[in-house]
Amino acid sequence: MKKRLRLKPVRTTIQIFFFILILLISLGHSLEEAGVTIPLIQGASLHAVCPFGGVVSLYQYITAGSFVQKIHDSSFILMILVFLTAILFGPVFCGWICPFGSIQEWVGKIGRKIFKRKYNRYIPGKIDRILRYLRYAVLLWVLIMTAVSVKLVFADFDPYYALFNFWTGEVAVTGLVTLGVVLVLSLFVERPFCKYACPYGAVLGISNFFRIFKIRRKASTCISCLECDATCPMNIEVSTAKNVLDHQCISCFACTSDDSCPVPETVQFSSFNVVKVSEETSPAETKETKNEN
């Protein structure tokens, strides 16, 4: 029997790597002001490695040929790279790289141990579905206000910036309050900021509608155990979908047969449609059908 690759430890390792990297960059920037430098990351800053900075600067760059205050050209490069990966694989930046998404997830593990099955199930479905569109309102507000003021207005409310700068004295009180609220909510709701308020998550979430590699469920082998639904951090009903096209998907792959689904090759990450194999369909014909799709 073919041994399945478990993605969870791989994803966790990548999350820890990027969290430490961003932490070192933030610490390094503070130490440089005191005359101390950290090799390899000298001169780097949080704004320079934030791809969302490129998004909020687009209007200013197109109309005036300049960047919004504090934004670097590296943000534009990272923005393009993240967009390219999103077109291919969906919002993998959200599920694998973003350190603020990771910290919410890690705090959530504490909440899951405390509240067991109730964790991430406190908000009624009807209300939850409405709240999920709030992040698009936040995105619209950020884009409009940044274009008008030519400043990073979201920095005063950004919990990501507050998390990696709270010791510097440069963080606005509103940012610290937002950070505290998000961390507390993470004990009850999985990734609350990602679900309801993250403007960059709103941008990348759109890629789920046209991404090349999709998460697909093979109905013919699905046993309706609902493990995929239970493990999805974004409360997506994978068990009823043929292809997961939900704008909230973060491409964490927790629902797949490489992680939680107990049936091999039932919930897959692929570029072709998962076809139903009947008794009349030979393996060769199935392979050919996949290639055609």
C-alpha positions in Angstrom: 0.0 0.0 0.0 1.3 3.4 -1.0 2.4 5.4 2.1 0.7 8.8 2.2 2.8 12.0 2.6 1.6 14.0 5.7 1.6 17.7 4.8 0.9 18.9 8.3 4.5 18.7 9.7 5.8 20.2 6.5 3.4 23.2 6.7 4.2 23.7 10.4 7.9 23.8 9.7 7.4 26.4 7.0 5.2 28.5 9.2 7.8 28.4 12.0 10.5 29.4 9.6 8.7 32.5 8.3 7.6 33.5 11.8 11.2 33.4 13.0 12.4 35.2 9.9 9.9 38.1 10.3 10.7 38.3 14.0 14.4 38.5 13.3 13.8 41.2 10.7 11.7 43.2 13.1 14.3 42.8 15.9 17.1 43.6 13.5 15.5 46.8 12.4 15.3 47.9 16.1 18.8 46.8 16.9 20.2 48.7 13.9 18.9 51.9 15.4 21.2 51.0 18.4 24.1 50.3 16.1 23.8 46.5 16.1 23.4 44.6 12.9 22.2 41.0 12.2 24.0 39.4 9.2 21.9 38.6 6.1 18.9 40.7 7.1 20.7 44.0 7.5 18.5 46.9 6.2 15.3 44.8 6.0 12.1 46.0 7.5 8.5 44.8 8.0 7.3 47.2 5.3 9.9 46.0 2.8 8.8 42.4 3.2 5.0 43.0 3.2 3.4 42.1 -0.2 0.2 44.0 0.8 2.2 47.2 0.7 2.4 46.7 -3.0 -1.4 46.4 -3.3 -2.1 49.6 -1.4 0.5 51.5 -3.4 -0.9 50.5 -6.8 -3.0 53.6 -7.3 -0.2 55.9 -6.2 2.3 54.2 -8.4 0.0 54.2 -11.5 -1.1 57.9 -11.1 2.1 59.4 -9.7 4.9 56.9 -10.3 5.8 56.8 -6.7 5.2 54.6 -3.6 3.0 55.3 -0.6 5.0 56.5 2.4 7.2 53.7 4.0 6.6 51.3 1.1 9.6 49.8 -0.8 9.9 48.5 -4.4 10.5 45.0 -2.8 6.8 45.1 -1.7 5.9 45.3 -5.4 8.1 42.3 -6.2 6.7 40.2 -3.4 3.2 41.2 -4.4 3.7 39.9 -7.9 5.3 36.7 -6.6 2.4 36.1 -4.2 -0.2 36.8 -7.0 1.6 34.3 -9.3 1.5 31.6 -6.6 -2.1 32.4 -5.9 -3.1 31.9 -9.6 -1.4 28.5 -9.5 -2.2 27.2 -6.0 -4.6 29.6 -4.4 -3.9 31.6 -1.2 -0.9 29.5 0.0 0.6 32.7 1.4 -2.3 32.8 3.9 -2.1 29.1 4.9 1.6 28.5 4.8 3.6 31.8 5.1 1.7 34.6 6.8 3.1 34.8 10.4 0.0 36.5 11.7 -2.2 33.7 10.4 0.2 31.3 12.1 0.0 32.9 15.5 -3.8 32.9 15.4 -3.6 29.2 14.5 -1.2 28.4 17.4 -3.3 30.3 19.9 -6.3 28.4 18.5 -4.7 25.1 19.5 -5.0 26.2 23.1 -8.7 27.1 22.5 -9.3 23.7 20.9 -7.9 21.9 24.0 -10.1 24.0 26.3 -13.4 23.9 24.4 -13.0 20.6 22.4 -15.7 20.2 19.8 -17.3 23.6 20.6 -14.1 25.4 19.4 -14.7 27.3 16.1 -18.4 26.6 16.3 -19.6 29.4 18.5 -20.8 31.8 15.7 -24.1 30.7 14.0 -23.7 29.8 10.4 -26.1 32.5 9.1 -24.2 35.2 11.0 -20.8 33.7 10.1 -21.6 33.8 6.3 -22.4 37.5 6.6 -19.4 38.4 8.7 -17.1 36.8 6.1 -17.7 39.7 3.7 -16.5 42.3 6.2 -12.9 41.9 5.1 -13.9 43.2 1.6 -15.3 46.3 3.3 -12.0 46.7 5.1 -10.1 46.2 1.9 -12.2 48.9 0.2 -11.7 51.3 3.1 -7.9 50.7 3.2 -7.5 51.2 -0.6 -9.6 54.4 -0.7 -8.0 56.0 2.4 -4.5 55.1 1.3 -5.1 56.6 -2.1 -6.5 59.8 -0.7 -3.9 60.3 2.1 -0.9 58.6 0.4 -0.1 57.1 3.8 -0.4 53.6 5.3 -3.6 54.4 7.2 -4.0 50.7 8.1 -0.8 50.7 10.0 -2.5 52.3 13.0 -4.9 49.3 13.2 -2.8 46.5 11.8 -2.4 43.7 14.4 0.4 42.1 12.3 2.5 45.3 12.6 1.6 45.5 16.3 2.6 41.9 17.0 6.1 42.5 15.6 6.6 46.0 17.0 4.8 46.2 20.3 8.2 46.6 22.2 9.3 49.6 20.1 6.8 52.3 21.2 6.0 53.0 17.5 2.7 51.1 17.6 -0.6 53.0 17.9 -2.9 52.1 20.8 -5.5 51.1 18.2 -3.1 48.6 16.8 -2.4 47.1 20.2 -6.1 46.9 21.0 -6.8 45.2 17.7 -4.0 42.7 18.4 -5.3 41.9 21.8 -8.9 41.4 20.6 -7.7 39.1 17.7 -5.6 36.9 20.0 -8.4 36.6 22.6 -10.9 35.7 19.8 -8.5 33.1 18.5 -9.2 31.1 21.6 -12.8 30.7 20.4 -12.7 31.1 16.6 -10.1 29.8 14.2 -8.2 32.6 12.5 -10.8 35.3 13.2 -8.8 38.1 11.6 -8.2 36.0 8.5 -11.9 35.2 8.2 -13.5 38.6 9.0 -11.0 41.5 8.7 -7.8 40.8 6.7 -7.8 43.0 3.6 -5.0 41.0 2.0 -6.8 37.7 2.6 -9.8 39.3 0.8 -7.6 40.0 -2.3 -6.0 36.5 -2.3 -9.3 34.8 -1.6 -10.6 35.8 -5.1 -7.9 33.5 -6.6 -9.9 30.5 -5.4 -12.4 31.0 -8.3 -9.8 30.7 -11.0 -6.7 29.0 -9.5 -5.2 26.3 -11.7 -4.5 23.7 -9.0 -7.7 23.1 -7.0 -8.8 21.0 -4.0 -11.2 18.5 -5.5 -13.4 15.8 -3.8 -14.0 12.5 -5.4 -17.7 11.7 -4.6 -17.5 8.0 -5.6 -15.1 7.2 -2.8 -16.2 9.7 -0.2 -17.6 8.0 2.9 -19.2 11.2 4.3 -17.2 11.0 7.6 -17.1 14.8 7.6 -13.5 14.8 8.7 -12.6 17.4 6.0 -15.3 19.7 7.4 -14.1 19.3 11.0 -10.5 20.1 10.2 -11.0 23.0 7.9 -10.0 26.1 9.8 -12.2 28.3 7.7 -15.4 26.3 8.3 -15.8 25.4 4.6 -18.1 22.4 3.9 -15.7 20.4 1.8 -17.9 17.3 2.1 -20.6 18.8 -0.2 -18.2 20.3 -2.8 -16.9 18.8 -6.0 -14.3 21.5 -6.2 -13.5 23.8 -3.3 -14.0 27.3 -4.7 -14.9 29.1 -1.5 -13.3 32.5 -1.3 -12.3 31.7 2.3 -10.0 28.8 1.4 -6.4 29.4 2.5 -4.9 26.3 0.8 -3.7 24.8 4.0 -4.7 21.3 2.6 -5.8 20.1 6.1 -8.9 18.6 4.4 -7.1 16.5 1.9 -6.3 12.8 1.8 -2.7 13.7 2.6 -3.8 15.0 6.0 -7.2 14.4 7.5 -9.4 12.5 4.9 -9.1 8.8 5.8 -9.7 7.6 2.2 -6.7 7.8 -0.1 -7.1 9.9 -3.3 -10.6 11.2 -2.3 -9.9 14.8 -1.4 -7.0 15.8 -3.7 -5.0 18.8 -4.7 -4.7 18.6 -8.5 -5.1 20.5 -11.8 -7.6 18.0 -13.3 -11.1 17.0 -12.3 -11.4 14.0 -10.1 -13.6 11.6 -12.1 -15.9 8.9 -10.9 -14.6 5.5 -11.7 -17.3 3.0 -12.5 -17.0 -0.8 -13.1 -17.1 -0.2 -16.9 -14.2 2.3 -16.8 -10.8 0.8 -17.0 -7.7 2.3 -15.3 -6.3 3.3 -18.7 -9.5 5.1 -19.6 -9.6 6.9 -16.3 -6.0 8.1 -16.8 -6.8 9.3 -20.3 -9.9 11.2 -19.0 -7.8 12.9 -16.3 -5.2 13.9 -18.9 -7.9 15.3 -21.2 -9.3 17.4 -18.3 
